[in-house]
Amino acid sequence: MKTKEELLKEIEALLAYNPQQKLEINPNYLEYLEIKDLESIKSTLLERVGLLKEEDKDWLEQFKRY
């Protein structure tokens, strides 16, 4: 199981990929967010892969959990 900090880094990497989306998560919120909340955020971002070009999908594959 990943830690909150690890999930936050993965989410930030996903957010940084899309320069039009200037969302950041303040690390202080980790106190209030549960693992399931962070996993949900990450999952939502990964669902948007379908809107990307094929070469972009390859880059995002590294964040999927198998």
C-alpha positions in Angstrom: 0.0 0.0 0.0 1.3 3.4 -0.9 1.7 6.2 1.6 -0.2 9.5 1.4 3.0 11.2 0.4 3.7 8.8 -2.4 0.1 9.2 -3.8 0.4 13.0 -3.5 3.6 13.0 -5.6 1.9 10.8 -8.2 -1.1 13.2 -8.3 1.2 16.2 -8.6 3.0 14.5 -11.5 -0.3 13.9 -13.3 -1.4 17.5 -12.7 1.9 18.8 -13.9 1.5 16.9 -17.1 -1.5 19.1 -18.1 -0.2 22.7 -18.1 -3.8 24.0 -18.7 -4.8 22.6 -15.3 -3.0 24.6 -12.6 -4.2 22.6 -9.6 -1.9 21.9 -6.7 -2.5 20.0 -3.5 -1.2 21.6 -0.4 0.8 19.0 1.5 -0.8 20.2 4.7 -4.1 18.7 3.5 -2.7 15.2 3.9 -3.7 15.5 7.5 -7.4 15.7 6.3 -7.3 13.4 3.3 -7.5 9.7 3.6 -5.7 7.2 1.4 -9.0 6.4 -0.4 -9.5 10.1 -1.2 -6.0 10.4 -2.7 -6.6 7.1 -4.7 -9.9 8.5 -6.0 -8.2 11.7 -7.1 -5.5 9.7 -8.9 -8.1 7.4 -10.5 -10.1 10.4 -11.8 -6.9 11.9 -13.4 -6.1 8.5 -15.0 -9.6 8.3 -16.4 -8.8 11.3 -18.5 -6.2 9.3 -20.4 -8.8 8.6 -23.0 -8.8 12.3 -24.0 -5.1 12.2 -24.7 -3.0 11.3 -27.7 -1.5 7.8 -27.9 2.1 8.9 -27.1 0.7 10.7 -24.0 -1.0 7.5 -22.8 2.4 5.7 -22.8 3.8 8.3 -20.4 0.7 8.0 -18.0 0.8 4.2 -18.0 3.6 4.4 -15.4 1.1 5.6 -12.8 -1.4 2.8 -13.1 -1.5 0.1 -10.5 -1.5 -3.4 -11.9 
